[in-house]
Amino acid sequence: MPARLLAGLTAALLTTAALIGTSTAQAAGTHRPAPSAAAATTPAAVPRHAVTGYWQNFDNGATVQKLKDVDGAYDIIAVSFAEATGQPGAVTFQLDPAVGYGSTDEFKADIKAKQAAGTSVILSVGGERGAVSVSDAASAQNFTDSVSGLMDTYGFDGVDIDLENGLNATYMTQALKALHDRHGDVVVTMAPQTIDMQSPQNEYFKTALGIKDFLTAVNMQYYNSGSMNGCDGKVYAQGTVDFLTALACIQLEGGLDPSQVGIGVPASARAAGSGYVAPSVVNAALDCLTRGSNCGSFKPSRTYPGLRGAMTWSTNWDAANGNAFATQVGAHVHGLP
């Protein structure tokens, strides 16, 4: 990524499988009721099973949206993207006029409205062309200072790490821990490529393990990938249920809690170069991992009922595709055990 009923919990609790949203609404695939005005002033606890969607702060042919237009099934909205500045490690964010906001205050109001409805709104750093580099103590400090400042300025609930040109685990971990020290309830997600999560020795994987005590979710990108090794050592082709389950297994058996693992897929065939799967395939993978049913040829040795959920690129491409991901995968995620 729902209600803000658990706002007083610490960020460490946010990463455990014990976090339960209002399960009746989840099972029905509906958005949870809004909390009281007092509760809405504090960050939400991300629900046990969450749907995350990236919101595009640019126009690339997908449906142009304001935040208020994003489907209510999304529990976490990742605003894309914060970009590098001339200062190493520091990031900035500016609204693209193409999105249609008349003012920054209007954007901030939309953030608050989504939060009042129980949705976490976070700032994604990087993207395919992002050039943010956190490679020493000074740039780690700059990253922390700038992200913290943007959280304060816009009201973001946290940060998403979507650096597709590599990262340094030592200093990114340092930066995120410092951010957590300032914002104890920070929502932290990551969107590594498949190659970045093939082993716990990879820098992305080491970063995730380094912040495991407050990490919300790793929503690996199961697309634009080609074939990759699964946790059983066999090679699986993208675009299949086995690709989703066998690669998720690496993270699940490599040290992450099931509540920290999500499946990231394109919202439509146009949203990525390759790797699109229908919502029914995503739902089958979720069932395989959480219940041991609807598996392909790969079946995990155990089930992971606490699996966090699913992510899509993007809410805009989803809207262009009739909100099929939000409707079908969203309802399924919210009905997981």
Backbone torsions as a table, in degrees:
resi	resn	phi	psi	omega
1	MET	NA	NA	NA
2	PRO	NA	128.6	-178.1
3	ALA	-116.6	160.3	-178.5
4	ARG	-95.8	40.7	-175.5
5	LEU	-78.7	-15.9	-176.5
6	LEU	-109.4	28.5	-170.4
7	ALA	-61.4	-25.2	-176.3
8	GLY	-80.9	-4.6	-178.0
9	LEU	-73.1	154.4	177.7
10	THR	-77.5	162.3	-178.2
11	ALA	-64.4	-28.0	178.2
12	ALA	-62.3	-38.1	179.5
13	LEU	-69.1	-23.9	-178.7
14	LEU	-63.6	-23.1	-175.4
15	THR	-94.3	0.6	-179.4
16	THR	-93.0	156.8	-179.2
17	ALA	-74.0	-3.3	-178.2
18	ALA	-81.8	-8.1	-179.2
19	LEU	-70.7	117.8	-177.6
20	ILE	-116.8	124.7	173.4
21	GLY	-82.4	-166.6	175.4
22	THR	-77.7	97.0	-166.8
23	SER	-66.3	-28.3	-179.9
24	THR	-62.4	-46.0	178.4
25	ALA	-66.8	-36.9	179.3
26	GLN	-62.5	-46.8	-177.0
27	ALA	-61.7	-31.3	179.5
28	ALA	-82.3	-5.2	-179.2
29	GLY	73.6	22.8	-178.2
30	THR	-108.3	162.5	177.6
31	HIS	-76.3	138.2	-177.4
32	ARG	-70.9	152.7	-176.5
33	PRO	-64.2	149.7	179.9
34	ALA	-68.1	144.7	179.5
35	PRO	-81.5	-176.0	177.2
36	SER	-68.3	163.6	-179.7
37	ALA	-61.3	-35.5	-180.0
38	ALA	-65.6	-43.2	-178.9
39	ALA	-66.7	-31.4	-176.0
40	ALA	-69.1	-10.2	-179.6
41	THR	-86.3	-5.2	-180.0
42	THR	-119.1	153.1	-176.1
43	PRO	-61.1	148.9	-179.2
44	ALA	-79.2	152.6	164.4
45	ALA	-81.0	125.4	177.6
46	VAL	-63.4	133.0	-176.3
47	PRO	-64.3	161.3	-179.0
48	ARG	-51.5	-45.3	176.0
49	HIS	-119.3	121.2	-169.6
50	ALA	-128.0	148.9	175.4
51	VAL	-109.9	124.8	-179.7
52	THR	-112.4	138.6	175.9
53	GLY	-137.6	140.0	176.1
54	TYR	-87.6	132.5	177.7
55	TRP	-104.6	128.5	-173.2
56	GLN	-87.3	120.0	174.0
57	ASN	-89.3	47.6	-179.8
58	PHE	-171.5	167.2	179.7
59	ASP	-114.3	112.9	177.8
60	ASN	-123.0	22.6	179.3
61	GLY	105.4	-14.4	174.1
62	ALA	-78.7	172.8	177.3
63	THR	-61.5	126.5	176.7
64	VAL	-79.1	127.5	-177.6
65	GLN	-127.2	152.8	158.2
66	LYS	-94.2	162.3	-178.3
67	LEU	-56.1	-35.9	-177.9
68	LYS	-65.3	-18.3	-179.4
69	ASP	-85.4	-11.2	-176.4
70	VAL	-68.1	135.1	-177.6
71	ASP	-54.2	140.4	-176.8
72	GLY	-68.6	-7.8	178.8
73	ALA	-71.3	-18.5	-177.2
74	TYR	-78.6	124.3	179.3
75	ASP	-87.7	-28.6	176.6
76	ILE	-130.3	127.4	173.3
77	ILE	-111.5	122.1	179.2
78	ALA	-101.1	109.6	-179.6
79	VAL	-73.8	125.3	-170.6
80	SER	-119.1	120.5	5.8
81	PHE	-141.2	157.4	162.1
82	ALA	-77.7	146.5	-174.8
83	GLU	-125.6	162.2	-179.1
84	ALA	-68.4	152.1	173.0
85	THR	-111.5	-172.0	176.8
86	GLY	-76.4	-8.6	-179.7
87	GLN	-97.1	121.6	-175.8
88	PRO	-52.7	127.4	177.4
89	GLY	88.6	-23.8	-177.0
90	ALA	-78.1	149.3	178.4
91	VAL	-129.3	160.0	177.9
92	THR	-138.6	166.1	178.3
93	PHE	-142.9	132.4	176.4
94	GLN	-135.8	136.7	176.9
95	LEU	-68.0	135.2	175.6
96	ASP	-81.1	126.9	179.1
97	PRO	-56.4	-25.1	-178.3
98	ALA	-63.9	-21.1	-177.6
99	VAL	-75.9	-23.9	172.3
100	GLY	100.2	7.8	177.2
101	TYR	-75.0	135.7	178.6
102	GLY	-80.7	-21.0	-178.8
103	SER	-160.6	161.9	174.7
104	THR	-64.3	-36.2	179.9
105	ASP	-61.6	-36.4	177.5
106	GLU	-64.0	-41.6	177.3
107	PHE	-62.7	-45.2	178.6
108	LYS	-61.9	-37.7	179.0
109	ALA	-64.8	-37.5	177.8
110	ASP	-66.8	-37.3	176.0
111	ILE	-60.2	-48.4	-179.1
112	LYS	-61.8	-38.5	-179.3
113	ALA	-66.4	-41.0	176.9
114	LYS	-64.5	-41.8	178.9
115	GLN	-64.5	-38.1	178.3
116	ALA	-64.3	-27.0	177.4
117	ALA	-86.7	0.7	175.5
118	GLY	100.9	6.6	-178.1
119	THR	-96.0	135.6	172.8
120	SER	-85.1	132.7	177.7
121	VAL	-115.3	116.7	-176.1
122	ILE	-120.9	166.7	-178.2
123	LEU	-107.0	121.5	179.1
124	SER	-88.3	135.0	-177.9
125	VAL	-107.4	123.5	171.3
126	GLY	113.5	-103.6	-172.5
127	GLY	88.5	179.7	-175.4
128	GLU	-54.3	-38.5	-175.9
129	ARG	-105.5	7.4	-178.7
130	GLY	-65.2	141.4	-176.6
131	ALA	-125.4	37.4	179.1
132	VAL	-80.2	128.8	-178.9
133	SER	-124.7	119.9	176.5
134	VAL	-116.3	96.6	-168.6
135	SER	-129.2	3.9	176.2
136	ASP	-157.0	176.7	-175.3
137	ALA	-62.7	-37.4	-178.1
138	ALA	-67.1	-44.7	-179.8
139	SER	-70.7	-30.2	174.5
140	ALA	-63.5	-41.9	177.9
141	GLN	-64.6	-41.7	178.7
142	ASN	-62.9	-39.5	178.4
143	PHE	-62.5	-49.7	-179.9
144	THR	-58.8	-48.5	-177.3
145	ASP	-61.2	-44.1	-175.3
146	SER	-72.6	-42.0	178.9
147	VAL	-65.5	-42.8	178.1
148	SER	-60.4	-41.4	178.9
149	GLY	-63.8	-39.4	178.7
150	LEU	-70.0	-35.3	174.8
151	MET	-61.6	-44.0	179.6
152	ASP	-67.2	-40.4	-176.1
153	THR	-69.0	-46.4	-173.9
154	TYR	-99.0	-18.5	-177.3
155	GLY	89.3	19.4	178.2
156	PHE	-62.8	147.1	178.9
157	ASP	-83.8	-13.1	-177.3
158	GLY	173.6	-154.7	-172.3
159	VAL	-141.6	147.9	173.6
160	ASP	-116.9	133.6	-179.9
161	ILE	-100.6	109.0	-178.5
162	ASP	-127.6	56.7	-179.6
163	LEU	-92.7	110.1	-172.1
164	GLU	-99.0	10.1	178.0
165	ASN	-119.8	27.7	177.2
166	GLY	93.3	156.4	174.3
167	LEU	-149.6	163.6	178.9
168	ASN	-102.2	115.0	-174.0
169	ALA	-62.6	-39.4	-177.4
170	THR	-59.0	-50.1	-173.0
171	TYR	-86.3	-28.6	174.1
172	MET	-69.5	-38.3	175.2
173	THR	-61.4	-43.5	178.1
174	GLN	-59.6	-44.7	-178.5
175	ALA	-64.8	-42.4	-177.9
176	LEU	-72.3	-34.6	175.7
177	LYS	-64.9	-39.4	177.8
178	ALA	-66.1	-36.9	176.7
179	LEU	-65.0	-40.9	177.7
180	HIS	-64.2	-34.8	177.4
181	ASP	-61.8	-33.9	-179.1
182	ARG	-84.0	-34.6	-177.4
183	HIS	-127.7	88.1	-172.6
184	GLY	-62.5	-20.5	-179.2
185	ASP	-104.4	20.4	-176.2
186	VAL	-61.4	138.1	172.7
187	VAL	-91.5	123.0	-179.4
188	VAL	-123.5	119.4	174.8
189	THR	-122.1	163.8	179.4
190	MET	-138.1	149.4	179.9
191	ALA	-133.1	65.2	-179.7
192	PRO	-70.2	160.2	170.8
193	GLN	-78.6	164.2	-176.6
194	THR	-58.5	-39.3	-177.8
195	ILE	-63.2	-25.2	-177.1
196	ASP	-78.6	-11.8	-176.4
197	MET	-123.3	25.7	179.6
198	GLN	-76.6	-20.5	-178.2
199	SER	-152.1	146.1	175.1
200	PRO	-61.8	-10.8	177.7
201	GLN	-86.1	-9.8	177.1
202	ASN	-71.6	150.2	-173.6
203	GLU	-60.7	-41.8	178.5
204	TYR	-63.0	-45.8	-178.9
205	PHE	-63.1	-42.5	178.6
206	LYS	-62.6	-36.8	177.2
207	THR	-63.9	-45.1	179.3
208	ALA	-59.7	-44.2	179.2
209	LEU	-68.6	-30.9	-179.0
210	GLY	-69.4	-23.4	178.8
211	ILE	-116.4	26.1	-174.3
212	LYS	-58.9	-28.6	-177.3
213	ASP	-71.3	-13.5	175.6
214	PHE	-138.3	3.0	177.3
215	LEU	-62.7	132.0	179.0
216	THR	-83.7	-54.7	-178.2
217	ALA	-163.4	146.5	167.6
218	VAL	-106.0	112.8	178.0
219	ASN	-105.8	79.2	-176.2
220	MET	-60.0	147.3	179.3
221	GLN	-85.5	102.8	-179.3
222	TYR	-87.1	49.8	-176.8
223	TYR	-158.6	169.8	-174.5
224	ASN	49.2	42.3	-166.8
225	SER	-121.9	-44.9	-167.0
226	GLY	82.0	-174.0	-178.2
227	SER	-71.9	145.4	-179.7
228	MET	-141.7	162.9	176.6
229	ASN	-75.4	140.3	171.7
230	GLY	-94.7	-179.9	-176.0
231	CYS	-70.1	-13.5	176.8
232	ASP	-92.4	5.1	178.7
233	GLY	85.3	-6.0	178.8
234	LYS	-86.2	156.4	-179.6
235	VAL	-94.3	132.4	-178.8
236	TYR	-123.6	141.8	179.8
237	ALA	-87.2	139.5	178.7
238	GLN	-64.4	160.4	-179.6
239	GLY	86.1	15.5	-179.7
240	THR	-131.1	159.6	176.9
241	VAL	-64.2	-35.1	179.4
242	ASP	-63.9	-36.1	178.3
243	PHE	-61.4	-43.9	-178.8
244	LEU	-66.7	-45.2	-173.9
245	THR	-77.4	-42.6	-176.2
246	ALA	-70.4	-30.4	177.0
247	LEU	-81.1	-35.4	174.5
248	ALA	-61.0	-35.2	-179.6
249	CYS	-57.8	-33.5	179.1
250	ILE	-60.1	-44.6	179.8
251	GLN	-69.9	-41.1	-177.0
252	LEU	-67.0	-32.2	179.2
253	GLU	-98.1	-4.7	-176.6
254	GLY	-98.0	3.6	174.0
255	GLY	128.0	-15.4	178.1
256	LEU	-81.2	148.6	174.3
257	ASP	-74.6	146.2	177.5
258	PRO	-53.3	-31.9	179.3
259	SER	-68.3	-7.2	-179.3
260	GLN	-107.9	11.9	-176.3
261	VAL	-121.2	125.0	175.9
262	GLY	-129.7	159.1	-179.5
263	ILE	-101.7	118.8	-178.3
264	GLY	-103.7	123.4	-176.8
265	VAL	-138.6	160.9	175.0
266	PRO	-71.5	149.5	179.7
267	ALA	-78.5	-17.8	178.7
268	SER	-158.6	169.0	179.3
269	ALA	-63.7	-26.4	-179.9
270	ARG	-80.2	-13.4	-174.0
271	ALA	-79.9	-12.9	-178.5
272	ALA	-150.0	164.5	179.6
273	GLY	-70.5	-33.3	-179.7
274	SER	-163.0	164.3	174.4
275	GLY	97.9	4.4	177.9
276	TYR	-64.7	138.1	172.0
277	VAL	-130.6	150.3	178.6
278	ALA	-66.0	154.2	177.1
279	PRO	-52.4	-33.2	-179.9
280	SER	-63.6	-31.9	177.9
281	VAL	-71.8	-41.6	175.9
282	VAL	-59.9	-45.2	-179.1
283	ASN	-64.6	-36.5	177.0
284	ALA	-64.3	-41.0	178.4
285	ALA	-64.4	-41.3	177.7
286	LEU	-62.1	-41.2	178.0
287	ASP	-65.5	-42.0	-179.9
288	CYS	-60.2	-46.2	-176.3
289	LEU	-73.6	-35.0	-175.2
290	THR	-94.6	-28.5	-174.3
291	ARG	-123.2	-14.6	-176.2
292	GLY	78.8	17.7	-179.9
293	SER	-118.4	161.2	178.6
294	ASN	61.7	26.5	177.5
295	CYS	-76.2	160.8	170.1
296	GLY	-89.5	-136.7	178.7
297	SER	-73.4	-27.1	176.7
298	PHE	-91.4	129.2	174.9
299	LYS	-130.5	121.1	-178.2
300	PRO	-62.4	153.9	-177.2
301	SER	-70.8	-18.2	176.4
302	ARG	-148.2	169.5	-179.8
303	THR	-103.7	161.6	-176.1
304	TYR	-131.0	74.2	-175.3
305	PRO	-62.2	-18.2	179.8
306	GLY	-87.3	6.3	-179.3
307	LEU	-47.1	135.3	-173.4
308	ARG	-64.6	-47.6	-179.7
309	GLY	152.2	-131.7	-173.9
310	ALA	-146.3	156.8	180.0
311	MET	-131.5	152.9	173.3
312	THR	-138.1	146.3	165.5
313	TRP	-103.9	110.9	-0.5
314	SER	-140.0	176.0	175.6
315	THR	-63.0	-29.6	179.8
316	ASN	-70.1	-45.4	177.1
317	TRP	-69.1	-30.5	175.9
318	ASP	-65.0	-43.6	178.0
319	ALA	-62.0	-38.0	178.7
320	ALA	-67.9	-19.6	-179.2
321	ASN	-104.7	22.3	177.5
322	GLY	76.2	19.9	-178.0
323	ASN	55.7	37.5	-179.6
324	ALA	-64.2	-38.8	179.7
325	PHE	-66.3	-49.7	-179.0
326	ALA	-60.0	-42.3	-176.2
327	THR	-71.7	-49.9	-172.8
328	GLN	-86.7	-53.0	179.7
329	VAL	-71.7	-38.8	179.4
330	GLY	-56.7	-49.0	179.7
331	ALA	-63.1	-37.3	-178.2
332	HIS	-68.8	-44.1	178.8
333	VAL	-59.6	-45.2	-177.1
334	HIS	-70.7	-12.4	176.3
335	GLY	-101.8	6.5	179.2
336	LEU	-66.1	158.6	-177.5
337	PRO	-62.9	NA	NA
